[in-house]
Amino acid sequence: NEQAKKHNSIPIFLFLPAGKEMIDTTSEFTGGEKIMFDFCQNTTAVCLSARPYLIDAHTRGVQFDTTRHYTKATNQIIANGLFKDLIKHQVLTNAD
């Protein structure tokens, strides 16, 4: 927090789910998400998760191979969701 303030910056943490976590709708947070969001409660960081972006795409019919690393299409889904969230959290503007 001190370094971020010193440099007038905003730390951003993004949880990237792996494997079946990518499309897990059984709980509000996965174990890893919970750890990150618990940590973030005591910081000024913007903390986000890519899991909602992937779950949304999956419910619209996008299929993911949860046994391999992200594909180009998966990375694009995450980038689009992240961009929208950064605007929503006023880290970016549409003009950026």
C-alpha positions in Angstrom: 0.0 0.0 0.0 2.8 2.5 0.9 4.6 1.9 -2.4 1.4 2.2 -4.4 0.5 5.5 -2.6 4.1 6.8 -3.1 3.8 6.2 -6.9 0.2 7.3 -7.2 -0.8 3.8 -8.5 -3.5 1.3 -7.9 -2.5 -2.3 -7.3 -4.7 -4.8 -9.2 -5.0 -8.4 -8.4 -6.7 -10.8 -10.8 -7.6 -14.3 -9.7 -7.1 -16.7 -12.7 -8.9 -20.0 -12.1 -7.4 -23.3 -13.2 -9.0 -26.5 -14.3 -12.5 -27.1 -13.3 -12.5 -23.9 -11.2 -13.0 -22.1 -14.5 -16.6 -23.1 -14.7 -17.3 -24.0 -11.1 -20.7 -22.6 -10.0 -21.0 -24.5 -6.8 -19.9 -21.8 -4.5 -19.5 -18.0 -4.4 -15.7 -18.3 -4.2 -13.2 -21.0 -4.8 -10.5 -21.6 -2.2 -8.0 -19.5 -4.1 -10.5 -16.7 -4.6 -11.4 -16.6 -1.0 -7.7 -16.3 0.0 -7.2 -13.4 -2.4 -10.4 -11.5 -1.5 -9.7 -12.0 2.2 -6.2 -10.5 1.7 -7.7 -7.6 -0.4 -10.1 -6.5 2.4 -7.2 -4.8 4.2 -5.7 -3.1 1.1 -6.5 -0.4 -1.4 -6.0 -2.9 -4.2 -8.6 -3.6 -6.8 -9.2 -7.3 -6.6 -11.0 -9.2 -9.3 -11.6 -12.7 -10.5 -11.7 -14.0 -14.0 -14.1 -16.9 -13.0 -17.3 -14.9 -13.5 -16.2 -14.0 -17.1 -15.6 -17.6 -17.9 -18.8 -18.9 -16.2 -20.8 -16.3 -18.2 -19.2 -17.4 -21.5 -19.8 -21.1 -20.5 -23.5 -20.5 -19.9 -23.7 -18.9 -23.4 -22.3 -22.1 -24.9 -18.5 -21.5 -24.9 -16.7 -24.8 -24.2 -13.4 -24.8 -22.3 -10.8 -27.5 -22.1 -10.2 -27.5 -18.3 -7.3 -29.9 -18.6 -5.0 -27.5 -20.5 -3.6 -24.0 -20.3 -5.9 -21.1 -21.5 -6.4 -20.8 -25.2 -6.3 -17.6 -27.2 -10.1 -17.4 -27.1 -10.1 -17.9 -23.3 -7.5 -15.1 -22.9 -9.7 -12.8 -25.0 -12.7 -13.6 -22.8 -10.7 -12.7 -19.7 -9.3 -9.5 -21.3 -12.7 -8.3 -22.3 -14.2 -9.0 -18.8 -11.2 -7.4 -17.1 -11.4 -4.3 -19.3 -15.1 -3.8 -18.4 -14.3 -4.4 -14.7 -11.5 -1.8 -14.7 -13.9 0.7 -16.2 -16.5 -0.2 -13.6 -13.9 0.3 -10.8 -12.8 3.6 -12.4 -9.3 2.4 -12.9 -9.8 3.0 -16.7 -12.1 5.2 -18.7 -13.6 4.4 -22.1 -11.3 7.1 -23.4 -8.2 5.2 -22.3 
